[in-house]
Amino acid sequence: MSLSNESIKYGRDYVQSLLENQCRIPIRSTTPINFYYKTSDNLIDEADYHYRNQFYEQSFILYSRYITLFVEELKLHHPSYATVSVNDRERVKEIIRSKAFPRAEELKLKLQDKYAREHEAQLKATQEEENAKALAAVAASKPTTNIHNENQQAFQQLKANFTPTQPAHVALFAIPATDRNLLENSKEPTKPTYDRAQKPVLNSTNSSMTIFRRIVVPNDITQKFLQVALRNTERKIETCGILAGSKRDNQYIITHIVVPKQNGGPDSCDTEKEEEMVEYIATNDLITLGWIHTHPTQTVFLSSVDLHTHLPYQMLMQEAVAIVISPKYNETAIFSLTPETGIPVISTCKKTGFHEHVNNPPLFLPATHTMYDPGLQCKIVDLRA
């Protein structure tokens, strides 16, 4: 199928939108830089997994995130970039040179062609629909023409057989208003046509098909975390912790909650001395799988601050989740950002603190790739003492 210039441009714009809205991981200057180097190993592992399984859009996004993280974001925005060891820098450069960059370029061309062909097919289908409507309109006009001809014939017959006694302006075969309404109402409603002058919507439709590997959650996670959060909960102060675990049989297992030093309030929680938490996770060969926190006075949901807090976790690992516990309302929920809306919106939002986001389509939803395991126990590592 030959491609129009419009469709070729659409394909390029679509891929560019993925780069702009899905691939820039926000950098927190207070997070130790080795956290990014450690966690990025999981990022490249996921990119490889999706590449092998031909999930090209996901793979392209993940390779591009890896490249952007080290070529731009950390270099420009992290104050400790200069302290990174030569070995770590060279290892990352080699991964980018030999794998991430060539695969991202390969996938970029495949995706540009894929989206261009999909767009061309859409244009063709729309044109065929318009042509069919035009033919239907012509066909629908024939009965009216026949009625008109019949009226004319009858009128000529009347003129031939009778001497007209009424003034010439009197209509002899006018269609009653009730019949006109019936004819008009019987017509099928016209559907809106595709406006070619309108710029194509570049939000990914394929991202809703994102393949997440399962995260297994210990059945006692709520009970144990509420115990370590009890003192703060009684004072209506939030408590947060980091979810960590391992990968087993192509799924992730949450085995630890690492509770860092922190400073919280009724609706927020800020971590301190994160290097202790990062060191523990690295030393014990754990994988960061998201975070957990309480809402001591509210129900379970993700506030605007929570959404921005969770974004880096999920961009470094697509499966990463946010667990929210409400002691007051006896609720626990596991959330993740929606790939097609939540990640693009939050990653391009420059606001800080509490602010409003339009949540339609939803920016976050309950994570459907999680499963509680009654036989799995959670270990609490409390670094606050």
C-alpha positions in Angstrom: 0.0 0.0 0.0 1.5 3.3 -1.1 1.5 6.0 1.6 0.5 9.6 1.3 2.7 12.4 2.6 0.0 13.1 5.2 0.3 9.5 6.6 4.1 9.5 6.5 4.0 12.7 8.5 1.5 11.2 10.9 3.7 8.2 11.6 6.7 10.5 12.3 4.6 12.8 14.5 3.2 9.8 16.4 6.6 8.4 17.3 7.9 11.9 18.2 4.9 12.2 20.6 6.1 9.0 22.3 9.5 10.4 22.8 8.2 13.7 24.2 5.5 12.3 26.4 6.7 8.8 27.5 10.5 8.8 27.7 11.7 11.5 30.0 12.1 10.3 33.6 11.9 13.1 36.1 15.1 13.4 38.2 15.0 14.0 41.9 18.2 15.7 43.0 17.9 14.3 46.5 17.7 10.7 45.3 21.2 9.1 45.2 22.4 8.8 41.7 23.4 5.2 42.1 19.7 4.5 42.6 19.1 5.3 38.9 22.1 3.3 37.8 20.9 0.3 39.8 17.3 0.5 38.8 18.1 1.1 35.1 19.3 -2.5 34.9 15.7 -3.5 35.3 14.7 -0.9 32.6 17.0 -2.4 30.0 15.9 -6.0 31.1 12.2 -5.0 30.4 13.1 -3.4 27.1 14.9 -6.6 26.0 11.9 -8.7 27.2 9.4 -6.7 25.1 11.8 -6.7 22.1 12.0 -10.5 22.1 8.3 -10.8 22.3 7.7 -8.2 19.5 5.9 -5.6 21.7 7.6 -3.0 19.6 6.0 0.2 21.1 6.8 -0.8 24.7 10.3 -1.8 23.7 10.9 1.4 21.9 9.7 3.5 24.8 11.9 1.6 27.3 15.1 1.7 25.2 14.4 5.4 24.6 13.9 6.0 28.3 17.2 4.3 29.1 19.1 6.5 26.5 17.4 9.7 27.6 18.1 9.0 31.2 21.8 8.7 30.8 22.5 10.9 27.8 20.4 13.9 29.0 18.5 13.8 32.3 21.1 12.7 34.8 23.8 14.6 33.1 21.8 17.8 33.1 19.8 17.6 36.3 21.5 15.5 38.9 24.1 17.3 41.1 26.1 14.1 41.7 26.6 13.1 38.1 30.3 14.0 38.3 30.8 11.5 41.1 29.7 8.5 39.1 32.5 5.9 38.7 34.3 5.5 35.4 33.2 1.8 35.4 29.5 2.6 35.7 29.7 5.3 33.0 31.5 3.0 30.6 29.1 0.1 31.2 26.1 2.3 30.4 27.8 3.7 27.3 28.4 0.2 26.0 24.8 -0.8 26.6 23.6 2.3 24.7 26.1 1.9 21.9 25.7 -1.8 21.3 22.1 -2.4 22.1 19.8 0.4 23.2 20.5 3.0 20.5 20.5 0.6 17.5 17.4 -1.1 18.6 15.6 2.2 19.3 16.5 3.3 15.8 15.3 0.1 14.3 12.0 0.2 16.2 11.5 3.9 15.4 11.4 3.1 11.7 9.1 0.1 12.2 6.7 2.2 14.3 6.7 5.1 11.9 5.8 2.7 9.1 3.2 0.9 11.2 1.4 4.1 12.3 1.6 5.6 8.8 -0.1 2.5 7.3 -2.8 2.5 10.0 -3.5 6.1 9.3 -3.6 5.5 5.5 -6.1 2.7 6.1 -8.2 5.0 8.3 -8.2 7.7 5.5 -9.2 5.1 2.9 -12.0 3.7 5.1 -13.3 7.2 5.7 -13.2 8.0 2.0 -15.1 4.8 1.2 -17.7 5.7 3.9 -18.2 9.2 2.4 -18.5 7.7 -1.1 -21.1 5.2 0.2 -23.1 8.1 1.8 -23.0 10.1 -1.4 -24.4 7.1 -3.3 -27.0 6.6 -0.7 -28.0 10.2 -0.9 -28.4 10.0 -4.7 -30.5 6.8 -4.3 -32.7 8.4 -1.6 -33.5 11.3 -3.9 -35.1 9.1 -6.6 -38.4 8.5 -4.8 -38.9 12.2 -4.5 -38.3 12.7 -8.2 -40.8 9.9 -9.0 -43.5 11.6 -6.9 -42.8 14.9 -8.6 -43.1 13.3 -12.0 -46.3 11.5 -11.1 -47.8 14.8 -9.8 -46.9 16.5 -13.1 -48.5 13.7 -15.1 -51.7 13.8 -13.0 -51.8 17.6 -13.3 -51.5 17.4 -17.1 -54.3 14.8 -17.2 -56.5 17.1 -15.1 -55.9 20.0 -17.4 -56.8 17.9 -20.4 -60.1 16.5 -19.0 -61.5 19.5 -17.1 -61.9 23.2 -17.6 -60.0 24.8 -14.6 -62.4 26.8 -12.4 -59.9 27.6 -9.6 -57.3 30.3 -9.7 -54.0 29.1 -11.1 -52.1 29.5 -7.8 -54.1 26.7 -6.1 -52.0 23.6 -5.5 -53.8 20.4 -6.4 -51.3 17.7 -5.3 -49.4 19.2 -2.4 -47.9 16.7 0.1 -49.5 17.2 3.5 -47.2 18.5 6.3 -47.7 15.3 8.3 -46.4 13.2 5.4 -43.4 15.5 4.9 -42.4 15.1 8.5 -42.8 11.3 8.3 -40.5 11.2 5.2 -37.9 13.4 6.9 -37.9 11.4 10.1 -37.5 8.1 8.3 -34.1 9.2 7.0 -31.0 7.7 8.7 -29.0 10.2 10.8 -25.8 11.4 9.3 -22.6 10.5 11.1 -19.8 13.0 11.5 -17.1 12.6 8.8 -13.4 12.6 9.4 -11.9 16.1 9.2 -8.6 15.9 7.4 -7.7 19.4 8.3 -7.7 18.5 12.0 -4.3 17.4 13.3 -4.4 13.6 14.2 -4.6 12.8 17.9 -1.2 11.4 18.8 -2.1 9.8 22.2 -1.1 6.1 22.0 -4.0 3.7 21.4 -1.7 0.8 21.6 -0.4 1.7 25.1 -3.7 0.4 26.6 -2.5 -3.0 25.4 0.7 -2.7 27.6 1.9 -6.1 28.8 2.6 -6.0 32.5 4.3 -8.9 34.3 2.6 -9.9 37.5 3.5 -8.5 40.9 2.9 -10.8 43.8 2.0 -9.1 47.1 2.3 -10.6 50.5 -1.0 -11.1 52.2 0.2 -9.5 55.4 1.5 -6.3 53.9 -1.3 -4.0 55.1 -1.2 -5.4 58.7 2.5 -5.1 59.0 2.8 -1.7 57.5 0.0 -0.4 59.7 2.0 -1.6 62.8 5.1 0.4 61.8 2.9 3.4 60.9 0.8 3.3 64.1 2.6 6.1 66.0 2.3 8.5 63.0 -1.3 7.4 62.3 -2.4 8.3 65.8 -1.0 11.8 65.2 -2.6 11.9 61.7 0.8 11.9 60.0 1.5 9.9 56.8 4.1 7.2 56.7 5.8 5.9 53.5 8.0 3.0 52.6 9.7 1.5 49.5 8.5 -1.8 48.1 11.4 -4.1 47.2 11.7 -7.7 46.1 12.9 -10.0 43.4 12.0 -11.5 40.0 11.0 -15.2 39.9 9.5 -17.2 37.0 8.9 -14.0 35.0 7.0 -12.3 37.7 8.0 -9.9 40.5 7.7 -10.8 44.2 7.4 -8.1 46.9 9.4 -9.4 49.9 10.5 -6.2 51.7 9.2 -2.8 52.8 12.1 -0.5 53.4 11.0 2.4 55.6 13.5 5.4 55.2 13.9 8.3 57.5 11.1 10.7 56.7 9.2 13.8 57.6 5.5 13.7 57.2 2.2 15.6 57.6 -1.5 14.8 57.3 -1.4 14.7 53.5 2.3 14.3 52.5 5.5 12.5 53.4 9.1 13.4 52.4 11.9 10.9 52.6 15.3 11.8 54.1 18.8 10.2 53.8 17.7 8.1 50.9 21.2 6.8 50.4 20.6 4.4 53.4 17.6 3.0 51.7 19.3 2.7 48.3 22.3 1.0 50.0 20.2 -1.6 51.7 18.3 -2.4 48.5 21.6 -2.7 46.5 23.4 -4.7 49.2 20.7 -7.2 49.4 20.3 -7.5 45.6 16.7 -6.4 45.7 14.6 -4.7 43.0 12.6 -1.6 43.7 8.9 -2.3 42.9 7.2 0.9 43.9 6.1 2.5 47.2 3.6 2.3 49.9 2.0 5.0 52.1 -0.9 5.7 54.5 -3.7 8.2 54.3 -4.4 8.6 58.0 -7.4 11.0 57.5 -8.6 10.2 54.0 -9.8 7.4 51.7 -7.5 5.6 49.3 -6.6 7.4 46.1 -3.5 9.1 44.5 -3.3 12.9 45.0 -1.5 15.1 42.5 1.6 14.9 44.7 1.3 11.1 44.9 1.0 11.0 41.1 4.2 12.9 40.6 5.9 10.8 43.3 4.9 7.6 41.6 5.9 8.6 38.1 9.7 7.9 38.3 9.0 4.5 39.8 6.7 3.4 37.0 8.9 4.9 34.3 11.9 3.0 35.6 9.8 -0.1 35.9 6.5 -0.4 34.1 5.0 -2.8 36.7 5.8 -0.5 39.7 2.8 0.1 41.9 1.7 2.5 44.6 -0.1 0.9 47.6 -2.3 3.2 49.6 -3.7 2.3 53.0 -6.5 4.2 54.8 -6.6 3.2 58.5 -9.6 5.4 59.2 -11.7 3.8 56.5 -10.1 0.4 56.7 -9.2 0.4 53.0 -6.2 -0.7 51.0 -5.7 -0.2 47.2 -3.0 -0.8 44.7 -2.7 1.7 41.9 -0.7 2.4 38.8 -0.6 5.2 36.3 -2.4 4.6 33.0 0.2 4.3 30.3 -2.0 6.0 27.6 -3.0 9.0 29.8 -1.4 9.1 33.2 2.2 8.9 32.2 2.0 11.4 29.3 0.0 13.9 31.4 2.1 13.7 34.6 5.5 13.5 32.8 4.8 16.8 31.0 3.2 18.6 34.0 5.6 21.2 35.5 3.5 22.1 38.5 4.5 21.2 42.1 2.7 20.8 45.3 -1.0 20.0 45.3 -2.8 21.0 42.1 -5.7 19.8 40.0 -5.5 17.4 37.1 -8.3 16.5 34.8 -8.9 12.8 35.5 -11.0 11.9 32.4 -9.7 9.7 30.9 -8.3 8.4 34.2 -4.7 9.1 35.1 -4.5 6.1 37.5 -6.5 2.9 38.1 -6.3 -0.1 40.4 -3.4 -2.2 39.3 -4.8 -5.4 37.7 -1.4 -7.1 37.3 -1.1 -7.7 41.1 -2.0 -10.8 43.1 -2.1 -11.4 46.8 -0.3 -14.5 48.1 -1.5 -15.8 51.5 1.7 -17.8 51.8 4.0 -14.9 51.3 5.2 -12.8 54.2 6.6 -9.3 54.1 9.8 -8.2 55.9 9.8 -4.7 57.4 13.2 -2.9 57.4 12.7 0.3 59.4 15.6 2.7 58.9 14.1 5.4 61.0 15.6 4.2 64.3 
